[in-house]
Amino acid sequence: MYLMLKNTKVLYFDLEDFVVEVIRNDLLPFCLRSNIRLSTKMKDILHNIQEVKAYLSSRVLSLSRDNAKQIYAAFQIPQVDSTDNRVNICIKCKGVSIVDSYWVKEDDEESDWRKINIRQNKLRDILDLSLSGFSPTITTNAICPELTTKGLFRKGWVYLGESLYLLKSDKTNEYVNTRMEVLASEILECFENRLDSIVYLSDIKETARGTAYVSICQNFVREEQSFTEAWEVMDYCMRRKIDFREFCLDRWGSKFACIPVLDYIIINTDRHTQNYGFMMNNDTGQLEAVAPMFDLNCALVADYFKVEAGDTLSQMFNTKETIRELAFKYIKYTDLKFNEQAFVELASGKQYKSLRHVFEKVYGRIQELGLI
């Protein structure tokens, strides 16, 4: 089989015969780049197989996600969360994903990127299944994004007009996570000279099990680029003895530094290494930009419940630093400007009358960081 980047072969692998051959190291996913050993020693051969399996496995929907078991059942896939089962799922759905242009191709397969690109081809809409866990129909077409969309919250992709959108919801009675994601998105718009962030809008979605409050955002990945998760680049830097933080600050300066600062302001406790990353050029394999800030399900939730969360350990670098400590370390590298008037107008809106305590906590952190 081949691992493809659009129509370019980047890796050949045969898991049964323990064969892994790099074709284009410069275009490999960063978790495999400079990570495939040329040695014929058995330990190195096994290492290569293990790394390829880990990569394929990482592309597949986790059974821990809301309604994941129902999605597995719809595709007649065993509900076993093992590496081998996830690898088999990845191969079955060709590893296609909304967020990048990698896919798996059989040795003698005639398909090309144009035929299987799920950002360009119309999707089989299983949104009702993804959001509510219930659908009266069964699908057998595994070439769909539901099997390779990560995260634990219920979500699904759908075309609205000619554009691809992600709809997300949660299972709390008041849809707290979803409501706070929309609010956090609006608060981020009150800052200038920052990294772009995904705009989340709210809507009501009728599902087979009733009405659901959802957040809606447009897909931010374009055809010329692929999204690369931070953990992949961190591991790559470790193999190449590169300081990840210095690398990011040297390349992107304030754009990168404002991530931990803004996360503290909106008290986002879930910025783990799959929740931020970089945009890779599909032709050159080079990282070109920091990806927009996205996935704000956990932002402002502590404020909503009136819980102090500034000393929560940050997951951004997998260290023992808190989200407050990181914000104060990186504020000096930013050029953030706070639009207080826009913030006051947002807080004064009728729809947020019951959330005045949330705005007060956010404003306090902005003052604490010296942005007012």
C-alpha positions as a LaTeX table, in Angstrom:
\begin{tabular}{lrrr}
\hline
Residue & $x$ (\AA) & $y$ (\AA) & $z$ (\AA) \\
\hline
Met1 & 0.00 & 0.00 & 0.00 \\
Tyr2 & 0.99 & 3.61 & $-0.50$ \\
Leu3 & 0.60 & 6.58 & 1.76 \\
Met4 & $-0.29$ & 9.39 & $-0.61$ \\
Leu5 & $-0.19$ & 13.18 & $-0.33$ \\
Lys6 & $-2.80$ & 14.12 & $-2.90$ \\
Asn7 & $-1.45$ & 12.29 & $-5.99$ \\
Thr8 & 2.16 & 11.95 & $-4.77$ \\
Lys9 & 3.42 & 8.68 & $-3.28$ \\
Val10 & 5.31 & 9.45 & $-0.08$ \\
Leu11 & 5.59 & 6.02 & 1.60 \\
Tyr12 & 5.19 & 2.35 & 0.69 \\
Phe13 & 4.22 & $-0.14$ & 3.38 \\
Asp14 & 3.21 & $-3.78$ & 3.66 \\
Leu15 & 2.31 & $-4.52$ & 7.26 \\
Glu16 & 2.07 & $-8.28$ & 6.76 \\
Asp17 & 5.52 & $-8.57$ & 5.20 \\
Phe18 & 7.10 & $-5.95$ & 7.51 \\
Val19 & 8.08 & $-3.62$ & 4.69 \\
Val20 & 8.30 & 0.16 & 5.02 \\
Glu21 & 10.00 & 2.25 & 2.33 \\
Val22 & 10.23 & 6.03 & 2.31 \\
Ile23 & 9.63 & 7.61 & $-1.09$ \\
Arg24 & 9.46 & 11.32 & $-0.15$ \\
Asn25 & 10.74 & 12.09 & 3.35 \\
Asp26 & 10.17 & 15.81 & 2.74 \\
Leu27 & 6.44 & 15.21 & 2.22 \\
Leu28 & 5.81 & 12.64 & 4.94 \\
Pro29 & 3.53 & 13.49 & 7.88 \\
Phe30 & 5.75 & 15.10 & 10.52 \\
Cys31 & 5.28 & 12.19 & 12.93 \\
Leu32 & 6.97 & 9.91 & 10.36 \\
Arg33 & 9.46 & 12.40 & 8.94 \\
Ser34 & 13.03 & 11.42 & 9.83 \\
Asn35 & 11.48 & 8.61 & 11.88 \\
Ile36 & 11.77 & 5.65 & 9.50 \\
Arg37 & 15.02 & 3.73 & 9.97 \\
Leu38 & 17.00 & 2.38 & 7.02 \\
Ser39 & 18.64 & $-0.40$ & 9.01 \\
Thr40 & 17.69 & $-4.04$ & 8.29 \\
Lys41 & 18.01 & $-5.00$ & 11.96 \\
Met42 & 14.86 & $-6.60$ & 13.30 \\
Lys43 & 14.40 & $-3.96$ & 16.04 \\
Asp44 & 14.50 & $-1.21$ & 13.40 \\
Ile45 & 12.10 & $-3.05$ & 11.09 \\
Leu46 & 9.67 & $-3.49$ & 14.00 \\
His47 & 10.13 & 0.17 & 14.91 \\
Asn48 & 9.12 & 1.21 & 11.39 \\
Ile49 & 6.03 & $-1.01$ & 11.40 \\
Gln50 & 5.05 & 0.28 & 14.83 \\
Glu51 & 5.39 & 3.91 & 13.75 \\
Val52 & 3.32 & 3.41 & 10.59 \\
Lys53 & 0.63 & 1.62 & 12.57 \\
Ala54 & 0.63 & 4.38 & 15.18 \\
Tyr55 & 0.18 & 6.98 & 12.46 \\
Leu56 & $-2.67$ & 5.13 & 10.75 \\
Ser57 & $-4.31$ & 4.44 & 14.10 \\
Ser58 & $-4.08$ & 8.10 & 15.12 \\
Arg59 & $-6.22$ & 9.13 & 12.14 \\
Val60 & $-9.30$ & 7.23 & 13.31 \\
Leu61 & $-12.24$ & 8.34 & 15.43 \\
Ser62 & $-11.86$ & 7.30 & 19.07 \\
Leu63 & $-14.57$ & 5.17 & 20.66 \\
Ser64 & $-14.47$ & 7.63 & 23.57 \\
Arg65 & $-16.22$ & 10.31 & 21.52 \\
Asp66 & $-19.93$ & 10.93 & 22.00 \\
Asn67 & $-21.95$ & 8.68 & 19.64 \\
Ala68 & $-18.78$ & 6.99 & 18.34 \\
Lys69 & $-20.16$ & 3.51 & 18.96 \\
Gln70 & $-23.23$ & 4.32 & 16.91 \\
Ile71 & $-21.04$ & 5.58 & 14.06 \\
Tyr72 & $-18.93$ & 2.38 & 14.21 \\
Ala73 & $-22.12$ & 0.31 & 14.08 \\
Ala74 & $-23.41$ & 2.22 & 11.06 \\
Phe75 & $-20.31$ & 1.19 & 9.13 \\
Gln76 & $-20.36$ & $-2.41$ & 10.45 \\
Ile77 & $-17.02$ & $-1.89$ & 12.20 \\
Pro78 & $-16.05$ & $-3.90$ & 15.31 \\
Gln79 & $-16.22$ & $-1.73$ & 18.43 \\
Val80 & $-12.73$ & $-2.63$ & 19.60 \\
Asp81 & $-10.40$ & 0.24 & 20.45 \\
Ser82 & $-7.15$ & $-1.59$ & 19.62 \\
Thr83 & $-4.34$ & $-0.36$ & 17.39 \\
Asp84 & $-4.86$ & $-3.15$ & 14.86 \\
Asn85 & $-8.59$ & $-2.51$ & 14.62 \\
Arg86 & $-8.03$ & 1.23 & 14.18 \\
Val87 & $-5.43$ & 0.53 & 11.47 \\
Asn88 & $-7.95$ & $-1.67$ & 9.65 \\
Ile89 & $-10.56$ & 1.09 & 9.89 \\
Cys90 & $-8.09$ & 3.61 & 8.53 \\
Ile91 & $-7.31$ & 1.41 & 5.56 \\
Lys92 & $-11.02$ & 0.71 & 4.97 \\
Cys93 & $-11.85$ & 4.42 & 4.81 \\
Lys94 & $-8.58$ & 5.14 & 2.95 \\
Gly95 & $-7.49$ & 7.40 & 5.79 \\
Val96 & $-9.17$ & 10.39 & 4.17 \\
Ser97 & $-9.61$ & 13.38 & 6.43 \\
Ile98 & $-11.05$ & 16.87 & 6.23 \\
Val99 & $-7.94$ & 18.42 & 7.80 \\
Asp100 & $-5.21$ & 17.22 & 5.42 \\
Ser101 & $-4.55$ & 15.66 & 2.02 \\
Tyr102 & $-3.03$ & 12.32 & 3.05 \\
Trp103 & $-4.74$ & 9.06 & 2.14 \\
Val104 & $-4.03$ & 5.33 & 1.71 \\
Lys105 & $-3.96$ & 3.70 & $-1.72$ \\
Glu106 & $-3.84$ & 0.00 & $-2.62$ \\
Asp107 & $-0.94$ & $-1.16$ & $-4.82$ \\
Asp108 & $-3.07$ & $-1.66$ & $-7.94$ \\
Glu109 & $-5.80$ & 0.87 & $-7.19$ \\
Glu110 & $-6.80$ & 3.29 & $-9.95$ \\
Ser111 & $-8.40$ & 5.94 & $-7.71$ \\
Asp112 & $-6.81$ & 9.36 & $-7.60$ \\
Trp113 & $-7.11$ & 12.30 & $-5.23$ \\
Arg114 & $-9.84$ & 13.96 & $-7.27$ \\
Lys115 & $-12.16$ & 10.99 & $-6.77$ \\
Ile116 & $-11.78$ & 10.56 & $-3.01$ \\
Asn117 & $-11.14$ & 14.11 & $-1.79$ \\
Ile118 & $-13.95$ & 14.61 & 0.73 \\
Arg119 & $-13.45$ & 18.37 & 0.82 \\
Gln120 & $-14.46$ & 18.57 & $-2.82$ \\
Asn121 & $-16.95$ & 15.71 & $-3.22$ \\
Lys122 & $-20.42$ & 15.80 & $-1.73$ \\
Leu123 & $-20.69$ & 13.87 & 1.54 \\
Arg124 & $-23.17$ & 11.26 & 2.63 \\
Asp125 & $-24.86$ & 13.28 & 5.38 \\
Ile126 & $-24.85$ & 11.30 & 8.64 \\
Leu127 & $-25.05$ & 14.44 & 10.74 \\
Asp128 & $-28.13$ & 13.20 & 12.58 \\
Leu129 & $-26.22$ & 10.12 & 13.67 \\
Ser130 & $-23.19$ & 12.17 & 14.75 \\
Leu131 & $-25.17$ & 14.65 & 16.83 \\
Ser132 & $-27.97$ & 12.55 & 18.27 \\
Gly133 & $-26.59$ & 9.00 & 18.12 \\
Phe134 & $-29.68$ & 7.85 & 16.26 \\
Ser135 & $-30.38$ & 7.27 & 12.60 \\
Pro136 & $-32.95$ & 5.06 & 10.87 \\
Thr137 & $-30.59$ & 4.33 & 7.98 \\
Ile138 & $-27.39$ & 2.31 & 7.67 \\
Thr139 & $-24.56$ & 3.35 & 5.41 \\
Thr140 & $-21.80$ & 1.21 & 3.96 \\
Asn141 & $-19.72$ & 3.92 & 2.25 \\
Ala142 & $-16.69$ & 4.36 & 4.49 \\
Ile143 & $-15.24$ & 7.28 & 2.49 \\
Cys144 & $-16.58$ & 9.95 & 4.81 \\
Pro145 & $-15.04$ & 12.29 & 7.40 \\
Glu146 & $-16.88$ & 10.89 & 10.42 \\
Leu147 & $-14.38$ & 8.06 & 10.86 \\
Thr148 & $-11.38$ & 10.40 & 10.91 \\
Thr149 & $-12.71$ & 13.42 & 12.82 \\
Lys150 & $-11.06$ & 13.65 & 16.23 \\
Gly151 & $-12.24$ & 15.01 & 19.56 \\
Leu152 & $-14.61$ & 13.85 & 22.29 \\
Phe153 & $-17.62$ & 16.10 & 21.71 \\
Arg154 & $-20.43$ & 15.12 & 19.35 \\
Lys155 & $-19.87$ & 16.64 & 15.94 \\
Gly156 & $-20.48$ & 16.14 & 12.25 \\
Trp157 & $-19.63$ & 17.63 & 8.87 \\
Val158 & $-22.19$ & 18.98 & 6.42 \\
Tyr159 & $-22.28$ & 21.05 & 3.26 \\
Leu160 & $-24.17$ & 24.35 & 3.58 \\
Gly161 & $-24.33$ & 25.76 & 0.08 \\
Glu162 & $-20.93$ & 25.07 & $-1.48$ \\
Ser163 & $-18.92$ & 25.27 & 1.75 \\
Leu164 & $-18.10$ & 22.60 & 4.31 \\
Tyr165 & $-19.07$ & 23.24 & 7.94 \\
Leu166 & $-18.54$ & 21.46 & 11.24 \\
Leu167 & $-21.51$ & 21.31 & 13.61 \\
Lys168 & $-20.79$ & 20.54 & 17.26 \\
Ser169 & $-22.88$ & 20.07 & 20.37 \\
Asp170 & $-22.59$ & 18.62 & 23.88 \\
Lys171 & $-24.65$ & 16.55 & 26.26 \\
Thr172 & $-25.08$ & 19.00 & 29.16 \\
Asn173 & $-28.66$ & 20.03 & 29.93 \\
Glu174 & $-28.02$ & 23.69 & 29.11 \\
Tyr175 & $-25.51$ & 23.04 & 26.31 \\
Val176 & $-22.93$ & 24.91 & 28.39 \\
Asn177 & $-19.85$ & 23.86 & 26.41 \\
Thr178 & $-21.43$ & 24.77 & 23.10 \\
Arg179 & $-22.77$ & 28.13 & 24.33 \\
Met180 & $-19.39$ & 29.04 & 25.84 \\
Glu181 & $-17.59$ & 28.10 & 22.62 \\
Val182 & $-19.69$ & 30.63 & 20.72 \\
Leu183 & $-19.13$ & 33.30 & 23.37 \\
Ala184 & $-15.38$ & 32.64 & 23.51 \\
Ser185 & $-15.23$ & 33.08 & 19.74 \\
Glu186 & $-16.94$ & 36.47 & 20.07 \\
Ile187 & $-14.62$ & 37.58 & 22.88 \\
Leu188 & $-11.55$ & 36.75 & 20.80 \\
Glu189 & $-12.88$ & 39.14 & 18.14 \\
Cys190 & $-12.34$ & 41.95 & 20.67 \\
Phe191 & $-8.55$ & 41.66 & 20.24 \\
Glu192 & $-6.33$ & 43.00 & 17.48 \\
Asn193 & $-2.86$ & 41.94 & 16.27 \\
Arg194 & $-3.59$ & 38.33 & 17.15 \\
Leu195 & $-3.56$ & 34.93 & 15.56 \\
Asp196 & $-6.69$ & 34.28 & 13.50 \\
Ser197 & $-9.36$ & 32.28 & 15.30 \\
Ile198 & $-12.24$ & 30.22 & 13.99 \\
Val199 & $-15.58$ & 32.00 & 14.15 \\
Tyr200 & $-18.25$ & 29.90 & 15.86 \\
Leu201 & $-21.90$ & 30.77 & 15.34 \\
Ser202 & $-24.89$ & 29.29 & 17.13 \\
Asp203 & $-27.92$ & 27.57 & 15.70 \\
Ile204 & $-30.71$ & 25.16 & 16.56 \\
Lys205 & $-30.60$ & 21.79 & 14.82 \\
Glu206 & $-33.57$ & 19.43 & 14.65 \\
Thr207 & $-32.41$ & 15.82 & 15.08 \\
Ala208 & $-34.17$ & 12.47 & 15.27 \\
Arg209 & $-34.14$ & 12.80 & 19.06 \\
Gly210 & $-35.28$ & 16.39 & 19.31 \\
Thr211 & $-33.80$ & 19.87 & 19.22 \\
Ala212 & $-30.07$ & 20.41 & 19.74 \\
Tyr213 & $-28.18$ & 23.66 & 20.30 \\
Val214 & $-25.09$ & 23.60 & 18.06 \\
Ser215 & $-22.06$ & 25.67 & 17.19 \\
Ile216 & $-21.18$ & 26.03 & 13.52 \\
Cys217 & $-17.81$ & 26.81 & 11.99 \\
Gln218 & $-16.45$ & 26.71 & 8.46 \\
Asn219 & $-13.64$ & 24.31 & 7.55 \\
Phe220 & $-10.36$ & 26.25 & 7.64 \\
Val221 & $-8.24$ & 23.81 & 5.59 \\
Arg222 & $-7.80$ & 24.67 & 1.93 \\
Glu223 & $-6.63$ & 22.46 & $-0.93$ \\
Glu224 & $-3.09$ & 23.83 & $-1.03$ \\
Gln225 & $-2.38$ & 23.11 & 2.65 \\
Ser226 & $-2.70$ & 20.40 & 5.29 \\
Phe227 & $-3.17$ & 20.88 & 9.02 \\
Thr228 & $-0.36$ & 19.39 & 11.12 \\
Glu229 & $-1.00$ & 18.84 & 14.82 \\
Ala230 & 1.45 & 20.34 & 17.29 \\
Trp231 & 2.46 & 16.99 & 18.81 \\
Glu232 & 3.81 & 15.85 & 15.43 \\
Val233 & 6.05 & 18.90 & 15.12 \\
Met234 & 7.12 & 18.60 & 18.76 \\
Asp235 & 8.20 & 14.99 & 18.19 \\
Tyr236 & 9.95 & 15.93 & 14.94 \\
Cys237 & 11.83 & 18.73 & 16.70 \\
Met238 & 12.86 & 16.35 & 19.46 \\
Arg239 & 14.29 & 13.89 & 16.93 \\
Arg240 & 16.20 & 16.71 & 15.22 \\
Lys241 & 17.34 & 18.22 & 18.55 \\
Ile242 & 15.46 & 21.45 & 17.85 \\
Asp243 & 13.90 & 23.50 & 20.65 \\
Phe244 & 10.20 & 23.50 & 19.74 \\
Arg245 & 9.34 & 26.73 & 21.57 \\
Glu246 & 12.28 & 28.64 & 20.14 \\
Phe247 & 11.49 & 27.32 & 16.67 \\
Cys248 & 7.90 & 28.55 & 16.90 \\
Leu249 & 8.80 & 31.94 & 18.33 \\
Asp250 & 11.54 & 32.47 & 15.72 \\
Arg251 & 9.21 & 31.56 & 12.86 \\
Trp252 & 5.93 & 33.10 & 13.99 \\
Gly253 & 6.65 & 35.35 & 16.96 \\
Ser254 & 3.56 & 37.14 & 18.26 \\
Lys255 & 1.15 & 34.95 & 16.28 \\
Phe256 & 2.34 & 31.89 & 18.18 \\
Ala257 & 2.83 & 33.63 & 21.54 \\
Cys258 & $-0.72$ & 34.90 & 21.72 \\
Ile259 & $-2.13$ & 31.34 & 21.90 \\
Pro260 & $-1.35$ & 30.80 & 25.61 \\
Val261 & $-2.18$ & 34.43 & 26.41 \\
Leu262 & $-5.62$ & 34.33 & 24.81 \\
Asp263 & $-6.25$ & 30.87 & 26.24 \\
Tyr264 & $-5.74$ & 32.27 & 29.72 \\
Ile265 & $-8.02$ & 35.22 & 29.02 \\
Ile266 & $-10.85$ & 32.89 & 27.95 \\
Ile267 & $-9.74$ & 30.29 & 30.53 \\
Asn268 & $-9.42$ & 27.56 & 27.90 \\
Thr269 & $-8.23$ & 24.51 & 29.84 \\
Asp270 & $-8.10$ & 22.15 & 26.86 \\
Arg271 & $-5.30$ & 23.42 & 24.60 \\
His272 & $-3.60$ & 20.04 & 24.27 \\
Thr273 & $-1.19$ & 19.19 & 21.46 \\
Gln274 & $-3.92$ & 18.01 & 19.10 \\
Asn275 & $-5.87$ & 21.24 & 19.61 \\
Tyr276 & $-3.42$ & 23.57 & 17.90 \\
Gly277 & $-0.93$ & 23.23 & 15.09 \\
Phe278 & 0.41 & 24.45 & 11.81 \\
Met279 & $-0.44$ & 24.69 & 8.12 \\
Met280 & 1.83 & 22.67 & 5.81 \\
Asn281 & 2.27 & 23.43 & 2.12 \\
Asn282 & 1.20 & 20.29 & 0.22 \\
Asp283 & 3.71 & 20.90 & $-2.59$ \\
Thr284 & 6.82 & 21.61 & $-0.52$ \\
Gly285 & 6.09 & 19.90 & 2.81 \\
Gln286 & 7.12 & 23.10 & 4.61 \\
Leu287 & 5.24 & 24.61 & 7.55 \\
Glu288 & 3.94 & 27.99 & 6.43 \\
Ala289 & 1.83 & 29.36 & 9.26 \\
Val290 & 0.33 & 28.74 & 12.67 \\
Ala291 & $-3.17$ & 27.32 & 12.23 \\
Pro292 & $-6.07$ & 29.46 & 13.45 \\
Met293 & $-7.17$ & 28.95 & 17.05 \\
Phe294 & $-10.00$ & 26.44 & 17.15 \\
Asp295 & $-11.90$ & 24.05 & 19.43 \\
Leu296 & $-13.11$ & 26.26 & 22.27 \\
Asn297 & $-15.55$ & 23.79 & 23.88 \\
Cys298 & $-13.89$ & 24.08 & 27.27 \\
Ala299 & $-13.29$ & 27.85 & 27.24 \\
Leu300 & $-15.17$ & 29.98 & 29.80 \\
Val301 & $-16.79$ & 26.90 & 31.34 \\
Ala302 & $-14.96$ & 27.45 & 34.64 \\
Asp303 & $-16.14$ & 31.06 & 34.69 \\
Tyr304 & $-19.69$ & 29.95 & 33.96 \\
Phe305 & $-19.66$ & 27.66 & 36.99 \\
Lys306 & $-17.73$ & 30.23 & 39.07 \\
Val307 & $-14.70$ & 27.99 & 39.51 \\
Glu308 & $-11.14$ & 29.33 & 39.66 \\
Ala309 & $-9.11$ & 27.58 & 36.94 \\
Gly310 & $-6.07$ & 29.78 & 36.36 \\
Asp311 & $-3.82$ & 27.26 & 38.08 \\
Thr312 & $-4.95$ & 24.39 & 35.87 \\
Leu313 & $-1.93$ & 22.72 & 34.30 \\
Ser314 & $-1.51$ & 23.71 & 30.68 \\
Gln315 & $-1.37$ & 20.88 & 28.14 \\
Met316 & 0.17 & 23.05 & 25.42 \\
Phe317 & 3.74 & 21.82 & 25.94 \\
Asn318 & 3.08 & 18.85 & 28.24 \\
Thr319 & 4.90 & 20.55 & 31.10 \\
Lys320 & 4.01 & 21.43 & 34.69 \\
Glu321 & 3.30 & 25.07 & 33.81 \\
Thr322 & $-0.19$ & 26.39 & 34.55 \\
Ile323 & $-2.24$ & 28.27 & 31.98 \\
Arg324 & $-1.67$ & 31.45 & 34.02 \\
Glu325 & 2.10 & 30.93 & 34.13 \\
Leu326 & 2.28 & 30.37 & 30.38 \\
Ala327 & 0.26 & 33.52 & 29.72 \\
Phe328 & 2.67 & 35.65 & 31.75 \\
Lys329 & 5.70 & 34.01 & 30.10 \\
Tyr330 & 4.44 & 34.73 & 26.58 \\
Ile331 & 2.68 & 38.10 & 26.94 \\
Lys332 & 6.00 & 39.90 & 26.31 \\
Tyr333 & 6.25 & 38.30 & 22.86 \\
Thr334 & 2.82 & 39.51 & 21.75 \\
Asp335 & 1.53 & 42.73 & 20.28 \\
Leu336 & $-2.07$ & 42.20 & 21.38 \\
Lys337 & $-4.43$ & 45.18 & 21.51 \\
Phe338 & $-7.69$ & 45.02 & 23.45 \\
Asn339 & $-10.75$ & 46.73 & 21.96 \\
Glu340 & $-12.54$ & 47.62 & 25.18 \\
Gln341 & $-15.47$ & 49.28 & 23.44 \\
Ala342 & $-16.22$ & 46.14 & 21.42 \\
Phe343 & $-16.02$ & 44.07 & 24.60 \\
Val344 & $-18.42$ & 46.36 & 26.50 \\
Glu345 & $-20.90$ & 46.26 & 23.61 \\
Leu346 & $-20.73$ & 42.46 & 23.55 \\
Ala347 & $-21.23$ & 42.21 & 27.32 \\
Ser348 & $-24.20$ & 44.59 & 27.11 \\
Gly349 & $-26.11$ & 42.39 & 24.68 \\
Lys350 & $-29.45$ & 41.06 & 25.88 \\
Gln351 & $-28.49$ & 37.49 & 25.01 \\
Tyr352 & $-25.66$ & 37.64 & 27.58 \\
Lys353 & $-27.55$ & 39.34 & 30.41 \\
Ser354 & $-27.28$ & 36.22 & 32.59 \\
Leu355 & $-23.53$ & 35.91 & 31.96 \\
Arg356 & $-22.31$ & 39.17 & 33.45 \\
His357 & $-20.17$ & 37.22 & 35.94 \\
Val358 & $-18.34$ & 35.55 & 33.02 \\
Phe359 & $-17.50$ & 38.91 & 31.43 \\
Glu360 & $-16.27$ & 40.24 & 34.78 \\
Lys361 & $-13.84$ & 37.33 & 35.17 \\
Val362 & $-12.56$ & 37.75 & 31.60 \\
Tyr363 & $-12.11$ & 41.50 & 32.10 \\
Gly364 & $-10.19$ & 40.85 & 35.31 \\
Arg365 & $-7.69$ & 38.61 & 33.51 \\
Ile366 & $-7.24$ & 41.18 & 30.77 \\
Gln367 & $-6.40$ & 43.76 & 33.45 \\
Glu368 & $-4.10$ & 41.28 & 35.19 \\
Leu369 & $-2.08$ & 40.87 & 32.00 \\
Gly370 & $-1.75$ & 44.62 & 31.56 \\
Leu371 & $-3.72$ & 44.86 & 28.32 \\
Ile372 & $-5.90$ & 47.69 & 29.64 \\
\hline
\end{tabular}
